[in-house]
Amino acid sequence: MTVKEIGETVRKSRKEQDLTQPQLAMVCGTGVRFIVDLEAGKETCQIGKVLNVIQMLGLKVSVDQR
């Protein structure tokens, strides 16, 4: 999965839950700019914050060993 795909998944899940970007940012303890950058697929987003947002949306991440 690419960073862009993660951002698209976060955006889709947020919208399905009827959350605005400011609402999601508040729940996750981040700034709105972080949510905007994450949904845009910005590659420099902090992984810890990304994982927190994913968890707050009820999404799961899996990593497979190659």
PDB file of N, CA, C and O in Angstrom, chain B, residues numbered from 101:
ATOM      1  N   MET B 101       0.851  -1.177   0.000  1.00  0.00           N
ATOM      2  CA  MET B 101       0.000   0.000   0.000  1.00  0.00           C
ATOM      3  C   MET B 101       0.895   1.237   0.000  1.00  0.00           C
ATOM      4  O   MET B 101       1.890   1.288   0.723  1.00  0.00           O
ATOM      5  N   THR B 102       0.546   2.214  -0.795  1.00  0.00           N
ATOM      6  CA  THR B 102       1.314   3.450  -0.872  1.00  0.00           C
ATOM      7  C   THR B 102       0.793   4.466   0.133  1.00  0.00           C
ATOM      8  O   THR B 102      -0.293   4.304   0.690  1.00  0.00           O
ATOM      9  N   VAL B 103       1.572   5.506   0.356  1.00  0.00           N
ATOM     10  CA  VAL B 103       1.151   6.591   1.247  1.00  0.00           C
ATOM     11  C   VAL B 103      -0.121   7.234   0.707  1.00  0.00           C
ATOM     12  O   VAL B 103      -1.024   7.578   1.469  1.00  0.00           O
ATOM     13  N   LYS B 104      -0.185   7.388  -0.585  1.00  0.00           N
ATOM     14  CA  LYS B 104      -1.371   7.971  -1.232  1.00  0.00           C
ATOM     15  C   LYS B 104      -2.610   7.113  -0.959  1.00  0.00           C
ATOM     16  O   LYS B 104      -3.685   7.642  -0.679  1.00  0.00           O
ATOM     17  N   GLU B 105      -2.456   5.800  -1.040  1.00  0.00           N
ATOM     18  CA  GLU B 105      -3.576   4.894  -0.791  1.00  0.00           C
ATOM     19  C   GLU B 105      -4.017   4.940   0.677  1.00  0.00           C
ATOM     20  O   GLU B 105      -5.209   4.853   0.973  1.00  0.00           O
ATOM     21  N   ILE B 106      -3.060   5.076   1.584  1.00  0.00           N
ATOM     22  CA  ILE B 106      -3.406   5.213   3.003  1.00  0.00           C
ATOM     23  C   ILE B 106      -4.237   6.478   3.205  1.00  0.00           C
ATOM     24  O   ILE B 106      -5.254   6.458   3.898  1.00  0.00           O
ATOM     25  N   GLY B 107      -3.796   7.571   2.596  1.00  0.00           N
ATOM     26  CA  GLY B 107      -4.534   8.829   2.700  1.00  0.00           C
ATOM     27  C   GLY B 107      -5.942   8.716   2.146  1.00  0.00           C
ATOM     28  O   GLY B 107      -6.892   9.233   2.735  1.00  0.00           O
ATOM     29  N   GLU B 108      -6.074   8.044   1.020  1.00  0.00           N
ATOM     30  CA  GLU B 108      -7.393   7.862   0.416  1.00  0.00           C
ATOM     31  C   GLU B 108      -8.289   7.001   1.309  1.00  0.00           C
ATOM     32  O   GLU B 108      -9.487   7.260   1.421  1.00  0.00           O
ATOM     33  N   THR B 109      -7.717   5.992   1.934  1.00  0.00           N
ATOM     34  CA  THR B 109      -8.477   5.125   2.837  1.00  0.00           C
ATOM     35  C   THR B 109      -8.932   5.901   4.067  1.00  0.00           C
ATOM     36  O   THR B 109     -10.071   5.759   4.511  1.00  0.00           O
ATOM     37  N   VAL B 110      -8.037   6.725   4.618  1.00  0.00           N
ATOM     38  CA  VAL B 110      -8.396   7.551   5.774  1.00  0.00           C
ATOM     39  C   VAL B 110      -9.526   8.509   5.398  1.00  0.00           C
ATOM     40  O   VAL B 110     -10.496   8.645   6.144  1.00  0.00           O
ATOM     41  N   ARG B 111      -9.408   9.162   4.266  1.00  0.00           N
ATOM     42  CA  ARG B 111     -10.446  10.105   3.820  1.00  0.00           C
ATOM     43  C   ARG B 111     -11.791   9.390   3.652  1.00  0.00           C
ATOM     44  O   ARG B 111     -12.821   9.883   4.112  1.00  0.00           O
ATOM     45  N   LYS B 112     -11.776   8.242   3.001  1.00  0.00           N
ATOM     46  CA  LYS B 112     -13.006   7.483   2.774  1.00  0.00           C
ATOM     47  C   LYS B 112     -13.649   7.084   4.099  1.00  0.00           C
ATOM     48  O   LYS B 112     -14.856   7.246   4.275  1.00  0.00           O
ATOM     49  N   SER B 113     -12.861   6.569   5.020  1.00  0.00           N
ATOM     50  CA  SER B 113     -13.387   6.145   6.311  1.00  0.00           C
ATOM     51  C   SER B 113     -13.934   7.334   7.104  1.00  0.00           C
ATOM     52  O   SER B 113     -14.990   7.233   7.729  1.00  0.00           O
ATOM     53  N   ARG B 114     -13.218   8.453   7.077  1.00  0.00           N
ATOM     54  CA  ARG B 114     -13.675   9.655   7.780  1.00  0.00           C
ATOM     55  C   ARG B 114     -15.027  10.099   7.251  1.00  0.00           C
ATOM     56  O   ARG B 114     -15.932  10.406   8.028  1.00  0.00           O
ATOM     57  N   LYS B 115     -15.167  10.133   5.942  1.00  0.00           N
ATOM     58  CA  LYS B 115     -16.421  10.572   5.338  1.00  0.00           C
ATOM     59  C   LYS B 115     -17.559   9.591   5.617  1.00  0.00           C
ATOM     60  O   LYS B 115     -18.697  10.003   5.843  1.00  0.00           O
ATOM     61  N   GLU B 116     -17.245   8.279   5.601  1.00  0.00           N
ATOM     62  CA  GLU B 116     -18.259   7.271   5.904  1.00  0.00           C
ATOM     63  C   GLU B 116     -18.779   7.427   7.335  1.00  0.00           C
ATOM     64  O   GLU B 116     -19.923   7.077   7.628  1.00  0.00           O
ATOM     65  N   GLN B 117     -17.929   7.955   8.224  1.00  0.00           N
ATOM     66  CA  GLN B 117     -18.307   8.160   9.614  1.00  0.00           C
ATOM     67  C   GLN B 117     -18.853   9.570   9.862  1.00  0.00           C
ATOM     68  O   GLN B 117     -19.057   9.980  11.005  1.00  0.00           O
ATOM     69  N   ASP B 118     -19.085  10.301   8.766  1.00  0.00           N
ATOM     70  CA  ASP B 118     -19.625  11.664   8.826  1.00  0.00           C
ATOM     71  C   ASP B 118     -18.808  12.587   9.722  1.00  0.00           C
ATOM     72  O   ASP B 118     -19.361  13.380  10.484  1.00  0.00           O
ATOM     73  N   LEU B 119     -17.499  12.476   9.624  1.00  0.00           N
ATOM     74  CA  LEU B 119     -16.600  13.346  10.378  1.00  0.00           C
ATOM     75  C   LEU B 119     -15.978  14.374   9.444  1.00  0.00           C
ATOM     76  O   LEU B 119     -15.628  14.055   8.308  1.00  0.00           O
ATOM     77  N   THR B 120     -15.844  15.596   9.919  1.00  0.00           N
ATOM     78  CA  THR B 120     -15.100  16.601   9.169  1.00  0.00           C
ATOM     79  C   THR B 120     -13.619  16.451   9.516  1.00  0.00           C
ATOM     80  O   THR B 120     -13.273  15.773  10.484  1.00  0.00           O
ATOM     81  N   GLN B 121     -12.771  17.063   8.753  1.00  0.00           N
ATOM     82  CA  GLN B 121     -11.342  17.035   9.073  1.00  0.00           C
ATOM     83  C   GLN B 121     -11.070  17.661  10.441  1.00  0.00           C
ATOM     84  O   GLN B 121     -10.290  17.102  11.212  1.00  0.00           O
ATOM     85  N   PRO B 122     -11.689  18.808  10.771  1.00  0.00           N
ATOM     86  CA  PRO B 122     -11.467  19.366  12.108  1.00  0.00           C
ATOM     87  C   PRO B 122     -11.954  18.444  13.235  1.00  0.00           C
ATOM     88  O   PRO B 122     -11.314  18.355  14.283  1.00  0.00           O
ATOM     89  N   GLN B 123     -13.073  17.767  13.024  1.00  0.00           N
ATOM     90  CA  GLN B 123     -13.563  16.841  14.046  1.00  0.00           C
ATOM     91  C   GLN B 123     -12.594  15.688  14.259  1.00  0.00           C
ATOM     92  O   GLN B 123     -12.291  15.331  15.397  1.00  0.00           O
ATOM     93  N   LEU B 124     -12.106  15.102  13.164  1.00  0.00           N
ATOM     94  CA  LEU B 124     -11.152  13.999  13.275  1.00  0.00           C
ATOM     95  C   LEU B 124      -9.871  14.462  13.946  1.00  0.00           C
ATOM     96  O   LEU B 124      -9.320  13.756  14.790  1.00  0.00           O
ATOM     97  N   ALA B 125      -9.399  15.633  13.579  1.00  0.00           N
ATOM     98  CA  ALA B 125      -8.187  16.170  14.194  1.00  0.00           C
ATOM     99  C   ALA B 125      -8.368  16.323  15.703  1.00  0.00           C
ATOM    100  O   ALA B 125      -7.467  15.992  16.473  1.00  0.00           O
ATOM    101  N   MET B 126      -9.522  16.821  16.124  1.00  0.00           N
ATOM    102  CA  MET B 126      -9.780  17.021  17.547  1.00  0.00           C
ATOM    103  C   MET B 126      -9.791  15.679  18.289  1.00  0.00           C
ATOM    104  O   MET B 126      -9.187  15.555  19.354  1.00  0.00           O
ATOM    105  N   VAL B 127     -10.465  14.692  17.737  1.00  0.00           N
ATOM    106  CA  VAL B 127     -10.549  13.367  18.363  1.00  0.00           C
ATOM    107  C   VAL B 127      -9.170  12.723  18.466  1.00  0.00           C
ATOM    108  O   VAL B 127      -8.876  12.032  19.441  1.00  0.00           O
ATOM    109  N   CYS B 128      -8.327  12.949  17.463  1.00  0.00           N
ATOM    110  CA  CYS B 128      -7.003  12.326  17.415  1.00  0.00           C
ATOM    111  C   CYS B 128      -5.925  13.141  18.116  1.00  0.00           C
ATOM    112  O   CYS B 128      -4.804  12.665  18.298  1.00  0.00           O
ATOM    113  N   GLY B 129      -6.257  14.359  18.507  1.00  0.00           N
ATOM    114  CA  GLY B 129      -5.262  15.192  19.169  1.00  0.00           C
ATOM    115  C   GLY B 129      -4.193  15.717  18.225  1.00  0.00           C
ATOM    116  O   GLY B 129      -3.046  15.920  18.622  1.00  0.00           O
ATOM    117  N   THR B 130      -4.574  15.934  16.983  1.00  0.00           N
ATOM    118  CA  THR B 130      -3.647  16.484  15.991  1.00  0.00           C
ATOM    119  C   THR B 130      -4.221  17.791  15.455  1.00  0.00           C
ATOM    120  O   THR B 130      -5.335  18.182  15.804  1.00  0.00           O
ATOM    121  N   GLY B 131      -3.462  18.448  14.619  1.00  0.00           N
ATOM    122  CA  GLY B 131      -3.959  19.639  13.949  1.00  0.00           C
ATOM    123  C   GLY B 131      -4.681  19.268  12.664  1.00  0.00           C
ATOM    124  O   GLY B 131      -4.468  18.194  12.101  1.00  0.00           O
ATOM    125  N   VAL B 132      -5.531  20.167  12.215  1.00  0.00           N
ATOM    126  CA  VAL B 132      -6.259  19.951  10.966  1.00  0.00           C
ATOM    127  C   VAL B 132      -5.275  19.796   9.810  1.00  0.00           C
ATOM    128  O   VAL B 132      -5.489  18.980   8.913  1.00  0.00           O
ATOM    129  N   ARG B 133      -4.200  20.576   9.830  1.00  0.00           N
ATOM    130  CA  ARG B 133      -3.199  20.507   8.759  1.00  0.00           C
ATOM    131  C   ARG B 133      -2.637  19.092   8.622  1.00  0.00           C
ATOM    132  O   ARG B 133      -2.383  18.627   7.510  1.00  0.00           O
ATOM    133  N   PHE B 134      -2.442  18.406   9.758  1.00  0.00           N
ATOM    134  CA  PHE B 134      -1.931  17.033   9.708  1.00  0.00           C
ATOM    135  C   PHE B 134      -2.920  16.123   8.976  1.00  0.00           C
ATOM    136  O   PHE B 134      -2.515  15.317   8.138  1.00  0.00           O
ATOM    137  N   ILE B 135      -4.205  16.248   9.285  1.00  0.00           N
ATOM    138  CA  ILE B 135      -5.224  15.422   8.626  1.00  0.00           C
ATOM    139  C   ILE B 135      -5.268  15.730   7.135  1.00  0.00           C
ATOM    140  O   ILE B 135      -5.359  14.820   6.311  1.00  0.00           O
ATOM    141  N   VAL B 136      -5.206  16.996   6.793  1.00  0.00           N
ATOM    142  CA  VAL B 136      -5.196  17.397   5.377  1.00  0.00           C
ATOM    143  C   VAL B 136      -3.998  16.773   4.667  1.00  0.00           C
ATOM    144  O   VAL B 136      -4.144  16.204   3.585  1.00  0.00           O
ATOM    145  N   ASP B 137      -2.819  16.875   5.268  1.00  0.00           N
ATOM    146  CA  ASP B 137      -1.604  16.315   4.660  1.00  0.00           C
ATOM    147  C   ASP B 137      -1.688  14.795   4.552  1.00  0.00           C
ATOM    148  O   ASP B 137      -1.300  14.224   3.533  1.00  0.00           O
ATOM    149  N   LEU B 138      -2.192  14.141   5.591  1.00  0.00           N
ATOM    150  CA  LEU B 138      -2.325  12.685   5.579  1.00  0.00           C
ATOM    151  C   LEU B 138      -3.251  12.240   4.458  1.00  0.00           C
ATOM    152  O   LEU B 138      -2.922  11.325   3.703  1.00  0.00           O
ATOM    153  N   GLU B 139      -4.397  12.878   4.348  1.00  0.00           N
ATOM    154  CA  GLU B 139      -5.353  12.507   3.292  1.00  0.00           C
ATOM    155  C   GLU B 139      -4.813  12.801   1.898  1.00  0.00           C
ATOM    156  O   GLU B 139      -5.219  12.168   0.924  1.00  0.00           O
ATOM    157  N   ALA B 140      -3.908  13.750   1.804  1.00  0.00           N
ATOM    158  CA  ALA B 140      -3.298  14.085   0.512  1.00  0.00           C
ATOM    159  C   ALA B 140      -2.147  13.143   0.167  1.00  0.00           C
ATOM    160  O   ALA B 140      -1.596  13.205  -0.932  1.00  0.00           O
ATOM    161  N   GLY B 141      -1.785  12.271   1.110  1.00  0.00           N
ATOM    162  CA  GLY B 141      -0.709  11.319   0.847  1.00  0.00           C
ATOM    163  C   GLY B 141       0.678  11.898   1.025  1.00  0.00           C
ATOM    164  O   GLY B 141       1.637  11.416   0.422  1.00  0.00           O
ATOM    165  N   LYS B 142       0.793  12.930   1.850  1.00  0.00           N
ATOM    166  CA  LYS B 142       2.102  13.536   2.089  1.00  0.00           C
ATOM    167  C   LYS B 142       3.025  12.518   2.761  1.00  0.00           C
ATOM    168  O   LYS B 142       2.682  11.959   3.803  1.00  0.00           O
ATOM    169  N   GLU B 143       4.163  12.285   2.183  1.00  0.00           N
ATOM    170  CA  GLU B 143       5.057  11.229   2.634  1.00  0.00           C
ATOM    171  C   GLU B 143       5.818  11.548   3.906  1.00  0.00           C
ATOM    172  O   GLU B 143       6.438  10.655   4.485  1.00  0.00           O
ATOM    173  N   THR B 144       5.791  12.788   4.358  1.00  0.00           N
ATOM    174  CA  THR B 144       6.558  13.142   5.546  1.00  0.00           C
ATOM    175  C   THR B 144       5.709  13.130   6.822  1.00  0.00           C
ATOM    176  O   THR B 144       6.182  13.568   7.871  1.00  0.00           O
ATOM    177  N   CYS B 145       4.478  12.644   6.754  1.00  0.00           N
ATOM    178  CA  CYS B 145       3.638  12.559   7.951  1.00  0.00           C
ATOM    179  C   CYS B 145       4.267  11.595   8.952  1.00  0.00           C
ATOM    180  O   CYS B 145       4.822  10.565   8.570  1.00  0.00           O
ATOM    181  N   GLN B 146       4.176  11.932  10.220  1.00  0.00           N
ATOM    182  CA  GLN B 146       4.759  11.104  11.281  1.00  0.00           C
ATOM    183  C   GLN B 146       3.969   9.803  11.428  1.00  0.00           C
ATOM    184  O   GLN B 146       2.749   9.825  11.596  1.00  0.00           O
ATOM    185  N   ILE B 147       4.665   8.681  11.366  1.00  0.00           N
ATOM    186  CA  ILE B 147       4.011   7.367  11.378  1.00  0.00           C
ATOM    187  C   ILE B 147       3.206   7.144  12.657  1.00  0.00           C
ATOM    188  O   ILE B 147       2.129   6.550  12.602  1.00  0.00           O
ATOM    189  N   GLY B 148       3.694   7.600  13.790  1.00  0.00           N
ATOM    190  CA  GLY B 148       2.956   7.422  15.037  1.00  0.00           C
ATOM    191  C   GLY B 148       1.610   8.102  15.001  1.00  0.00           C
ATOM    192  O   GLY B 148       0.610   7.540  15.448  1.00  0.00           O
ATOM    193  N   LYS B 149       1.580   9.309  14.472  1.00  0.00           N
ATOM    194  CA  LYS B 149       0.322  10.039  14.358  1.00  0.00           C
ATOM    195  C   LYS B 149      -0.597   9.376  13.330  1.00  0.00           C
ATOM    196  O   LYS B 149      -1.810   9.307  13.524  1.00  0.00           O
ATOM    197  N   VAL B 150      -0.012   8.894  12.246  1.00  0.00           N
ATOM    198  CA  VAL B 150      -0.794   8.199  11.213  1.00  0.00           C
ATOM    199  C   VAL B 150      -1.472   6.973  11.819  1.00  0.00           C
ATOM    200  O   VAL B 150      -2.662   6.742  11.609  1.00  0.00           O
ATOM    201  N   LEU B 151      -0.702   6.192  12.572  1.00  0.00           N
ATOM    202  CA  LEU B 151      -1.261   4.989  13.191  1.00  0.00           C
ATOM    203  C   LEU B 151      -2.356   5.338  14.188  1.00  0.00           C
ATOM    204  O   LEU B 151      -3.339   4.606  14.303  1.00  0.00           O
ATOM    205  N   ASN B 152      -2.205   6.437  14.907  1.00  0.00           N
ATOM    206  CA  ASN B 152      -3.234   6.881  15.842  1.00  0.00           C
ATOM    207  C   ASN B 152      -4.528   7.215  15.110  1.00  0.00           C
ATOM    208  O   ASN B 152      -5.607   6.818  15.549  1.00  0.00           O
ATOM    209  N   VAL B 153      -4.430   7.935  14.008  1.00  0.00           N
ATOM    210  CA  VAL B 153      -5.618   8.292  13.226  1.00  0.00           C
ATOM    211  C   VAL B 153      -6.289   7.020  12.703  1.00  0.00           C
ATOM    212  O   VAL B 153      -7.510   6.882  12.774  1.00  0.00           O
ATOM    213  N   ILE B 154      -5.492   6.102  12.184  1.00  0.00           N
ATOM    214  CA  ILE B 154      -6.030   4.846  11.663  1.00  0.00           C
ATOM    215  C   ILE B 154      -6.784   4.100  12.760  1.00  0.00           C
ATOM    216  O   ILE B 154      -7.880   3.588  12.528  1.00  0.00           O
ATOM    217  N   GLN B 155      -6.202   4.041  13.938  1.00  0.00           N
ATOM    218  CA  GLN B 155      -6.835   3.352  15.062  1.00  0.00           C
ATOM    219  C   GLN B 155      -8.135   4.052  15.469  1.00  0.00           C
ATOM    220  O   GLN B 155      -9.142   3.388  15.716  1.00  0.00           O
ATOM    221  N   MET B 156      -8.122   5.371  15.541  1.00  0.00           N
ATOM    222  CA  MET B 156      -9.312   6.127  15.944  1.00  0.00           C
ATOM    223  C   MET B 156     -10.471   5.919  14.968  1.00  0.00           C
ATOM    224  O   MET B 156     -11.636   5.988  15.360  1.00  0.00           O
ATOM    225  N   LEU B 157     -10.149   5.665  13.696  1.00  0.00           N
ATOM    226  CA  LEU B 157     -11.182   5.420  12.690  1.00  0.00           C
ATOM    227  C   LEU B 157     -11.638   3.962  12.689  1.00  0.00           C
ATOM    228  O   LEU B 157     -12.552   3.597  11.950  1.00  0.00           O
ATOM    229  N   GLY B 158     -11.006   3.133  13.515  1.00  0.00           N
ATOM    230  CA  GLY B 158     -11.377   1.724  13.580  1.00  0.00           C
ATOM    231  C   GLY B 158     -10.797   0.893  12.462  1.00  0.00           C
ATOM    232  O   GLY B 158     -11.271  -0.210  12.188  1.00  0.00           O
ATOM    233  N   LEU B 159      -9.761   1.420  11.808  1.00  0.00           N
ATOM    234  CA  LEU B 159      -9.098   0.688  10.731  1.00  0.00           C
ATOM    235  C   LEU B 159      -7.969  -0.144  11.311  1.00  0.00           C
ATOM    236  O   LEU B 159      -7.524   0.094  12.434  1.00  0.00           O
ATOM    237  N   LYS B 160      -7.510  -1.118  10.546  1.00  0.00           N
ATOM    238  CA  LYS B 160      -6.394  -1.967  10.977  1.00  0.00           C
ATOM    239  C   LYS B 160      -5.287  -1.914   9.946  1.00  0.00           C
ATOM    240  O   LYS B 160      -5.533  -1.746   8.751  1.00  0.00           O
ATOM    241  N   VAL B 161      -4.069  -2.060  10.426  1.00  0.00           N
ATOM    242  CA  VAL B 161      -2.890  -2.100   9.562  1.00  0.00           C
ATOM    243  C   VAL B 161      -2.252  -3.457   9.733  1.00  0.00           C
ATOM    244  O   VAL B 161      -2.127  -3.949  10.855  1.00  0.00           O
ATOM    245  N   SER B 162      -1.853  -4.062   8.650  1.00  0.00           N
ATOM    246  CA  SER B 162      -1.097  -5.311   8.764  1.00  0.00           C
ATOM    247  C   SER B 162       0.157  -5.195   7.924  1.00  0.00           C
ATOM    248  O   SER B 162       0.168  -4.573   6.862  1.00  0.00           O
ATOM    249  N   VAL B 163       1.202  -5.806   8.425  1.00  0.00           N
ATOM    250  CA  VAL B 163       2.472  -5.805   7.713  1.00  0.00           C
ATOM    251  C   VAL B 163       2.846  -7.256   7.485  1.00  0.00           C
ATOM    252  O   VAL B 163       2.946  -8.041   8.428  1.00  0.00           O
ATOM    253  N   ASP B 164       3.050  -7.599   6.240  1.00  0.00           N
ATOM    254  CA  ASP B 164       3.423  -8.961   5.884  1.00  0.00           C
ATOM    255  C   ASP B 164       4.912  -9.017   5.583  1.00  0.00           C
ATOM    256  O   ASP B 164       5.467  -8.145   4.915  1.00  0.00           O
ATOM    257  N   GLN B 165       5.530 -10.048   6.085  1.00  0.00           N
ATOM    258  CA  GLN B 165       6.957 -10.234   5.822  1.00  0.00           C
ATOM    259  C   GLN B 165       7.106 -10.878   4.463  1.00  0.00           C
ATOM    260  O   GLN B 165       6.394 -11.832   4.146  1.00  0.00           O
ATOM    261  N   ARG B 166       8.015 -10.374   3.659  1.00  0.00           N
ATOM    262  CA  ARG B 166       8.215 -10.911   2.313  1.00  0.00           C
ATOM    263  C   ARG B 166       9.188 -12.036   2.315  1.00  0.00           C
ATOM    264  O   ARG B 166       9.475 -12.606   1.262  1.00  0.00           O
TER     265      ARG B 166
END
